């Protein structure tokens, strides 16, 4: 990291599909003292805590997806099973939910990044599987792409989650657009690859980047 960069905390997207090893790389970076924002876990927290999200789910998706009394959003709770059943059978309502959550996560990241800047850290990282779908590509300074062969990713997920292979392949196929955009970013020199193919050690690659 150049000395002139020390007054700006660079925001790096840590991306990769299911089974690529994003969480492993994130853990290594945290051990090394770097802050990593986990979009998946933070999105779940925001959904359970955000009055704005709960109100809009109630008003725009389905009233029975939110358990509330007299529209008191502070104590309201999202019925995750009901919400899941609705949005995964209705493309338009799924789009509404994604818009609400992506916007909330983006704002939360910006506040988190602002706070880190005041601690004069050199880099901060955002772990996400949907960099472009969520619009986060617009606010990051760089992209680190954890990459692994599809066959290896499938084996990792089967071992980790005991999920049927066809379900994993469906998940991978659903993210094809993200992979294509990442490949474009690589060809344009805007994305750095971290190989997690069981042949290249992760730590030396990470140390070169930080």
DOTI-757716 format. One record per residue: residue in one letter; y, z, x of N, C-alpha, C in turn. Coordinates in pm, whole numbers, plus 50000, padded with zeros to 5 digits. Last residue first. Layout:
<atoms>
AYZXYZXYZX/...
</atoms>
This chain:
<atoms>
X492655005149774493605016049758494335019249888/X490944984849853491944981949751493014992849740/X489184995650030490014984550077491174981949980/X487865014049868488745019149975489655008050027/X486284997149712487385004749651488385009349755/X484464987749901485314978349828486524985249768/X483205011749984483995003850079484934993850011/X481985019449724483035027149790483825019249893/X479925000849650481185001749577482305008349659/X478004977649835478384991549814479764992149749/X476154951349700477394954849768477754969449735/X473904950949547473804945649683475024949749767/X474354958349290473314965849362473064960549503/X476644946449203475394939249179474194945649247/X479464948349169478564959549143477194954049106/X482334938049330480944934749303480104947349285/X485414934049208484614944449270483174941549232/X487974909749237486604912949197486044924649278/X491244907749111490394910949226489014915149177/X493514884248982492434893648953491554895349078/X495174863549023495744875248957494724886248933/X494454838349115494774848549214495364861249156/X493524820648937494974820548958495424831249059/X490864826948924491214814048983492714813049012/X491124851348788490584850948924491014838048993/X492044843048540492904851648621492444851748767/X489794829148455491044821848476491984829748564/X488064850548428487744840048526488984831648556/X489354863748220489274870148351488954859848460/X488914845748017490294848048058490334855048194/X486134848047995486724835148027488164836848078/X485844874747919485304870348048485954857148091/X487004874247661487594882547767487134877647905/X485224857747527486614853247543487304861047654/X482894873447523482944861247603484374856447629/X482274895547377483354896947475483504884447562/X480114890047226481364892747153482554893747247/X478084888747412478594876147356479934878247284/X477664916247451478134907847562478754894947509/X476684922947198477914929347249478514921047363/X474344907847191475384905647090476724911147138/X472974920047399473374906047414474454902447313/X472514944747281473324944047402473844929847421/X470844937547074472124943747042473064943047162/X468594928347209469374918647130470744924247092/X467564951847328468164941447410469034931947329/X468374983447179467584971047182468314959947257/X469205011047390469635001747286468764989247293/X469135033147565467945029347489468325020647367/X471225037947738471425040747597470215038247508/X470265033248003471255043647974471255047847828/X468465011947995468075024448060468965036048020/X470074992947867468794996947807468345010347863/X472104990648057472404996147925471135000547854/X470734979548277471454992348290471694998748154/X469794955348174468854965548218469514979248229/X472264942148134471384944948020470394956048056/X473184939948396473954947648299473074951548180/X471294922548502471384936148553472134945148456/X471874899248360470534905148351470544919748396/X474534893748440474244897548302472884904248290/X475734907948747474954897848675474564902748536/X479064921948749477624923148776476894912448698/X482264934248838481424923048797479984925348839/X485294946548763483974950848807482974940848750/X488384936448854487284932348766485954936648826/X491554947348840490344948648920489174946548826/X494814935148821493524936048753492414937248856/X498264946548794497144940348861495854942648785/X500144957248630500614950548751499504943248825/X500274955748268499674959848395500214951448511/X501244946848027501924958348087501324962648221/X499794925547927501244923847936501934935348010/X497194933447898497504925048013499004923548035/X496974945947657497344954247772497644946047896/X496074933247433497434930447476497884938547596/X493494935047351494364946247318495814943847355/X492414911747457492374913747313493354924647270/X492694916747732493494906247668493534907947516/X491004939447782492344938447838493214928447760/X488644954047695489314943747615490784942647658/X487654974747832486754963047823487444951447753/X489384995748067489284989147937488304977447944/X491165019848235489815014548214489705008548074/X493855018948439493505018848297492145012248282/X495355038448700494415028348652494105030248504/X498005039248936497305045648824496465034648760/X499345043749265498695035749162498115044849055/X501055063149384501125049049423500505039949318/X503095088449230501805083249271501895068149296/X505315104249156505385095449272504015091049323/X505565117348926504825124549030504675116049156/X506755099348767507585110648808506865119548909/X504645082648706505705077748795506535089248850/X503315097548514502725096548649503775091748749/X504955093248292504795106848346504255106648488/X504575065748255505915071048283505825084948346/X501875065148185502315058748309503685064048351/X502035077947935501205083648042501645078148178/X503555059247796504055072947815503325079847930/X501825037247809503175036147866503785049947890/X499605047047670499495043547813500865043147878/X500705049047415500225061147483500095058747634/X501175022447353502305031747362501925044247438/X498485013647352499475007647443500665016847462/X497385028547144496885030247281497905025047381/X498805018346925498895032546959498455035147102/X497994991446930499414994846944499575009446988/X495244994346887495724988247010497194991747035/X495215005546627494695013146741495225007446872/X496384985346466496874999046465496485006546591/X494754963046523496194962546549496774976646558/X492254972046434492454969046576493934968846611/X492814973846158492444985746235492674983546383/X493314946646100494334956946075494064969446158/X490844935446162492034931346238493164941346220/X489294947045966489004950146106490204946546193/X490374934445748490604948845762490264953545903/X489484908245794490914911045783491214925945803/X486674910345791487364906245913488844909845910/X484524932345678485774926345633486624923145756/X482524946945771482164937245668483384930045613/X483574964645939482604955345996481994946045892/X485224979945773485824970345866484824960545926/X483354995545614484364986545556484794975745655/X481775010345787481125001645689482104991345632/X483785024845922482955015245993482305005345897/X484755041145714485645031645780484845020745851/X482455056345660483055047945556483925037145619/X482165069045908481085060745855481615051145748/X484545083445946484195072746038483115063445982/X487025093745771485585093045748485075080945826/X489595111645924489025098445899487515099745878/X491495137145770490415133345861489865119745823/X494605155145757493695144545710492655141345817/X496535171545845495205177545824494175167345778/X498665153945865498375163045978496975169045967/X498995141045626498325133845733497965142645851/X498765147845317499135155845434498365150245553/X498305136745066498825128445176499405136745290/X496955155544915498385153144891499055145645006/X494565156845156495035163945037496535161845025/X492045133445271493315140645283493675147145149/X490045113145441489945125145358491215133145376/X489835078945441490585090345493490505101945393/X488515059945309488205060945453488935072545518/X489425057645055488265066345074487815067245220/X491475039045082491825053145061490635062245090/X491535014045328490825020045214491155034845202/X493774998745452492334995445463491565000945344/X496355006845401496104992645426494624988845430/X496485034545353497295025345272496865010745284/X494675046445534494655050145391495325039445306/X495615035545770494235032945729494095035545580/X498165046445772498025032045754496585028045721/X497595073845809498345069345691498125054445666/X496275073546058495575078245938496275073345811/X498335064346227497105056646210496395060646081/X500255085146197500595071146168499335062846142/X499015107746290499375107146148499635092646107/X496475109146523497705102046487497925101646336/X493985120946571495195129246577496455122346525/X491925102846562491715115646494492995123946484/X492955081946711492565079646572492415092646495/X493255093946960494445089846886494115087646738/X490555097147032491415108847016492635105446931/X489765070547049489095079346953489935091746927/X491385061947258491535055847127490905064547018/X490365076447472491695079747422491955073647285/X487885063747510487905077847469489275081747412/X488835037547576487855039847471487925054147420/X490605039947796491075034847667490125038347552/X491195062948023490025057047958490415052747816/X493075062248306493195063248160492025055748098/X493015079648601492415068348528492485071148379/X494545088848902494505090448757493965077848692/X492835097649206493645088449127493475090948978/X491165111949377492475117549341493365108649258/X488605105349422489545102249530490965106749498/X487565110849175487185119549287488145117549404/X488625088649041489085102149006488755112049117/X487165068049163488615068549178489175082349144/X484585074149073484875073949216486375075449239/X484925070748797484585084048851484885084849000/X485445043148787486445052748742486185066648799/X482995032948869484175030648953485285040448915/X481495041348647481135045748782482335044448875/X482705027648438482745042148439482405047948576/X482135000648500483525005448496483595020648509/X479694987148510479914998448600481345003448605/X478694968848333479214963948461479444975148562/X477924976448080476924976848186477414972248322/X480244955447920479264966147906478214965148017/X482674941048153481914942148029480944953848030/X485834950848286484444946648304483704948848174/X488644965648465487994958548356486564954548390/X491374982948506490014983548557489124977948446/X494654974848584493604974348481492244973948549/X497134994948726496024985648751495014986448637/X500404999248787499425001448683498354990648695/X502095014949054501495002749000500415006348899/X504905032549063503475034649043502875022348978/X507335028749299506835023149175505325025349166/X508015037049543508885041449435508435036049301/X506215025249718506015039349686506905044349573/X506574999949809505955001249677505875015749631/X507485000550064508454997549961507894998649821/X505145005150211506075016150191507065013250079/X502174990850063503364989950143504335001150109/X498805000050083500005000050000501245000050087/
</atoms>
